[in-house]
Amino acid sequence: MWSKIKKSDEGEFILTKCELQQLLEQASKNGAKMALSELGLNDEKAGIDIRDLRELLKAFRIAKKDAFRISVKWIVVGIMTLITAGFISLLGDHISLK
């Protein structure tokens, strides 16, 4: 393919649209391979690793949401316990048990 590329008199390369598309496609493939290699995802198990990471992230988000909901529940229960203890204390002053 590259042997067919013509050079103009000014030293510029002349490419057809098809040749340019092939050049860009090859460059993008090489760039993607280099990027995946730098991330350590250049083997055949890379797809499984990505799926595992996505599942882990999904589980973390669910756990974070549940932890927030549980902490709000405990705060509400604590406040209700304090209010109930206050009412019992007030009633204890007015009612004498014999």
GUNUZA-934050 format. One record per atom (N, C-alpha, C): x, y, z; residue in one letter. Coordinates in nm, 2 decimals. Each point is the difference from the previous one (the first is absolute). Example, Ala and Ser with C-alpha at 12.3 -4.5 7.8 and 13.67 -1.06 7.14 Angstrom:
<atoms>
1.32/-0.57/0.78/a .
-0.09/0.12/0.00/a .
0.09/0.12/0.00/a .
-0.04/0.11/-0.07/s .
0.09/0.11/0.00/s .
-0.08/0.11/0.08/s .
</atoms>
This chain:
<atoms>
0.08/-0.12/0.00/m .
-0.08/0.12/0.00/m .
0.09/0.13/0.00/m .
0.10/0.00/0.09/w .
0.08/0.12/0.01/w .
0.09/0.03/-0.12/w .
0.03/-0.11/-0.07/s .
0.09/0.02/-0.12/s .
-0.08/0.07/-0.11/s .
-0.13/0.01/0.01/k .
-0.08/0.07/-0.11/k .
-0.01/0.14/0.03/k .
0.04/0.05/0.12/i .
-0.02/0.14/0.03/i .
0.10/0.08/-0.08/i .
-0.06/0.11/-0.06/k .
0.08/0.08/-0.09/k .
0.05/0.13/0.08/k .
0.11/0.05/-0.05/k .
0.05/0.12/0.06/k .
0.00/0.11/-0.10/k .
-0.04/0.12/0.04/s .
-0.01/0.11/-0.10/s .
0.14/0.06/-0.01/s .
0.00/0.09/-0.10/d .
0.13/0.07/-0.02/d .
0.05/0.08/0.12/d .
-0.10/0.05/0.08/e .
0.03/0.08/0.12/e .
0.04/-0.09/0.12/e .
0.00/-0.13/-0.02/g .
0.04/-0.09/0.11/g .
-0.12/-0.04/0.09/g .
-0.12/0.03/-0.05/e .
-0.12/-0.04/0.08/e .
-0.05/-0.13/-0.05/e .
-0.06/-0.08/0.09/f .
-0.05/-0.13/-0.03/f .
-0.15/0.02/-0.05/f .
-0.03/-0.08/-0.11/i .
-0.14/0.01/-0.05/i .
-0.07/-0.13/0.03/i .
-0.11/0.01/0.07/l .
-0.07/-0.12/0.04/l .
-0.14/0.01/-0.06/l .
-0.05/-0.12/-0.03/t .
-0.15/0.00/-0.04/t .
-0.08/-0.01/0.13/t .
-0.13/0.02/-0.01/k .
-0.08/-0.01/0.11/k .
0.00/-0.13/0.07/k .
0.01/-0.11/-0.08/c .
0.00/-0.14/0.05/c .
0.14/-0.02/0.07/c .
0.10/0.05/-0.05/e .
0.14/-0.02/0.06/e .
0.00/0.08/0.13/e .
-0.06/0.12/0.01/l .
0.00/0.08/0.12/l .
-0.09/-0.08/0.11/l .
-0.11/-0.05/-0.04/q .
-0.08/-0.08/0.09/q .
0.07/-0.12/0.06/q .
0.08/-0.07/-0.09/q .
0.07/-0.11/0.05/q .
0.11/0.04/0.09/q .
0.07/0.11/-0.03/l .
0.10/0.06/0.09/l .
-0.05/0.03/0.13/l .
-0.12/0.07/0.01/l .
-0.06/0.04/0.12/l .
-0.04/-0.12/0.08/l .
-0.06/-0.10/-0.07/e .
-0.05/-0.12/0.07/e .
0.12/-0.08/0.06/e .
0.11/-0.01/-0.07/q .
0.12/-0.07/0.06/q .
0.05/0.08/0.11/q .
0.01/0.13/-0.01/a .
0.05/0.08/0.11/a .
-0.08/-0.01/0.13/a .
-0.14/0.00/-0.02/s .
-0.09/-0.01/0.11/s .
0.02/-0.14/0.07/s .
0.01/-0.10/-0.08/k .
0.02/-0.14/0.06/k .
0.13/0.00/0.08/k .
0.10/0.05/-0.06/n .
0.13/0.00/0.07/n .
-0.01/0.08/0.13/n .
-0.06/0.12/-0.01/g .
-0.02/0.08/0.12/g .
-0.08/-0.07/0.11/g .
-0.11/-0.07/-0.04/a .
-0.08/-0.07/0.10/a .
0.08/-0.11/0.06/a .
0.08/-0.08/-0.08/k .
0.08/-0.10/0.05/k .
0.10/0.05/0.10/k .
0.06/0.11/-0.03/m .
0.10/0.06/0.10/m .
-0.07/0.05/0.12/m .
-0.11/0.06/-0.01/a .
-0.07/0.04/0.12/a .
-0.04/-0.11/0.09/a .
-0.06/-0.11/-0.06/l .
-0.04/-0.12/0.08/l .
0.13/-0.07/0.06/l .
0.11/0.00/-0.07/s .
0.12/-0.05/0.05/s .
0.05/0.07/0.12/s .
-0.01/0.14/0.00/e .
0.05/0.08/0.11/e .
-0.09/-0.03/0.12/e .
-0.13/-0.03/-0.02/l .
-0.09/-0.03/0.11/l .
0.01/-0.14/0.05/l .
0.08/-0.08/-0.07/g .
0.01/-0.14/0.04/g .
-0.12/-0.09/-0.05/g .
-0.07/0.05/-0.10/l .
-0.12/-0.07/-0.06/l .
0.02/-0.05/-0.14/l .
0.12/-0.04/-0.03/n .
0.03/-0.04/-0.13/n .
0.00/-0.16/-0.03/n .
-0.05/-0.07/0.10/d .
-0.01/-0.15/-0.02/d .
-0.15/-0.04/-0.03/d .
-0.02/-0.13/-0.02/e .
-0.13/-0.05/-0.03/e .
-0.10/0.01/0.12/e .
0.05/0.02/0.12/k .
-0.09/0.00/0.12/k .
-0.04/0.15/0.03/k .
0.03/0.09/-0.09/a .
-0.03/0.14/0.03/a .
-0.15/0.03/0.00/a .
-0.07/-0.07/-0.08/g .
-0.15/0.02/0.00/g .
-0.06/-0.05/0.13/g .
0.05/-0.11/0.05/i .
-0.05/-0.05/0.13/i .
0.04/0.09/0.11/i .
0.12/0.06/0.00/d .
0.05/0.09/0.10/d .
-0.09/0.13/0.00/d .
-0.03/0.05/-0.12/i .
-0.09/0.12/0.00/i .
-0.14/-0.03/0.05/i .
-0.05/-0.12/-0.03/r .
-0.14/-0.04/0.05/r .
0.01/-0.01/0.15/r .
0.11/-0.06/0.06/d .
0.01/-0.01/0.14/d .
0.01/0.13/0.07/d .
0.08/0.10/-0.06/l .
0.01/0.13/0.05/l .
-0.14/0.07/0.00/l .
-0.08/-0.02/-0.10/r .
-0.13/0.06/-0.01/r .
-0.09/-0.05/0.11/r .
0.00/-0.14/0.02/e .
-0.08/-0.06/0.10/e .
0.04/0.05/0.14/e .
0.14/0.01/0.02/l .
0.04/0.05/0.13/l .
-0.04/0.15/0.03/l .
0.00/0.08/-0.11/l .
-0.04/0.14/0.02/l .
-0.15/0.00/0.02/l .
-0.08/-0.08/-0.06/k .
-0.14/-0.01/0.02/k .
-0.03/-0.04/0.14/k .
0.07/-0.10/0.05/a .
-0.02/-0.05/0.14/a .
0.04/0.11/0.10/a .
0.10/0.08/-0.03/f .
0.04/0.11/0.09/f .
-0.10/0.10/0.01/f .
-0.06/0.04/-0.12/r .
-0.11/0.10/0.00/r .
-0.12/-0.04/0.08/r .
-0.04/-0.13/-0.02/i .
-0.11/-0.05/0.08/i .
0.03/0.00/0.15/i .
0.12/-0.04/0.04/a .
0.04/0.00/0.14/a .
0.00/0.14/0.05/a .
0.05/0.09/-0.07/k .
0.00/0.14/0.04/k .
-0.14/0.06/0.02/k .
-0.09/-0.04/-0.09/k .
-0.14/0.05/0.01/k .
-0.07/-0.07/0.12/k .
0.03/-0.13/0.02/d .
-0.06/-0.07/0.12/d .
0.06/0.06/0.13/d .
0.12/0.02/0.00/a .
0.07/0.06/0.13/a .
-0.06/0.13/0.03/a .
-0.03/0.09/-0.10/f .
-0.06/0.13/0.03/f .
-0.14/-0.02/0.05/f .
-0.08/-0.09/-0.06/r .
-0.13/-0.03/0.05/r .
-0.01/-0.05/0.14/r .
0.09/-0.09/0.03/i .
0.01/-0.06/0.14/i .
0.04/0.10/0.10/i .
0.09/0.09/-0.04/s .
0.05/0.10/0.10/s .
-0.12/0.10/0.03/s .
-0.07/0.04/-0.11/v .
-0.12/0.08/0.02/v .
-0.10/-0.06/0.09/v .
-0.02/-0.13/-0.02/k .
-0.10/-0.08/0.08/k .
0.05/0.00/0.15/k .
0.12/-0.02/0.03/w .
0.05/0.00/0.13/w .
-0.01/0.14/0.07/w .
0.03/0.10/-0.08/i .
-0.02/0.14/0.06/i .
-0.14/0.02/0.04/i .
-0.10/-0.04/-0.09/v .
-0.14/0.02/0.03/v .
-0.04/-0.08/0.12/v .
0.05/-0.13/0.01/v .
-0.03/-0.08/0.12/v .
0.06/0.06/0.13/v .
0.12/0.05/-0.01/g .
0.06/0.07/0.11/g .
-0.08/0.12/0.05/g .
-0.04/0.08/-0.09/i .
-0.08/0.12/0.03/i .
-0.14/-0.04/0.06/i .
-0.06/-0.10/-0.05/m .
-0.13/-0.05/0.05/m .
0.02/-0.06/0.14/m .
0.11/-0.07/0.02/t .
0.03/-0.05/0.14/t .
0.02/0.11/0.10/t .
0.07/0.11/-0.04/l .
0.02/0.11/0.09/l .
-0.13/0.07/0.03/l .
-0.09/0.01/-0.10/i .
-0.13/0.07/0.02/i .
-0.08/-0.09/0.10/i .
0.00/-0.13/-0.03/t .
-0.08/-0.10/0.09/t .
0.06/0.01/0.14/t .
0.13/0.00/0.02/a .
0.06/0.01/0.13/a .
-0.04/0.13/0.07/a .
-0.01/0.11/-0.08/g .
-0.04/0.13/0.06/g .
-0.15/-0.01/0.05/g .
-0.09/-0.06/-0.08/f .
-0.14/-0.01/0.04/f .
-0.01/-0.09/0.13/f .
0.08/-0.11/0.00/i .
-0.01/-0.09/0.12/i .
0.05/0.08/0.12/i .
0.11/0.08/-0.02/s .
0.05/0.08/0.12/s .
-0.10/0.10/0.04/s .
-0.07/0.07/-0.09/l .
-0.11/0.09/0.04/l .
-0.11/-0.07/0.07/l .
-0.05/-0.11/-0.05/l .
-0.11/-0.08/0.06/l .
0.04/-0.05/0.13/l .
0.13/-0.04/0.02/g .
0.05/-0.06/0.12/g .
-0.01/0.11/0.12/g .
0.02/0.12/-0.04/d .
-0.01/0.11/0.10/d .
-0.15/0.02/0.05/d .
-0.09/-0.02/-0.09/h .
-0.14/0.02/0.03/h .
-0.08/-0.12/0.05/h .
0.05/-0.11/-0.02/i .
-0.07/-0.13/0.04/i .
0.09/-0.07/0.10/i .
-0.06/-0.03/0.12/s .
0.08/-0.07/0.10/s .
-0.05/-0.14/0.00/s .
0.10/-0.09/0.00/l .
-0.04/-0.14/0.00/l .
0.02/-0.05/0.14/l .
-0.11/-0.07/0.05/k .
0.00/-0.05/0.14/k .
0.02/-0.15/0.00/k .
</atoms>
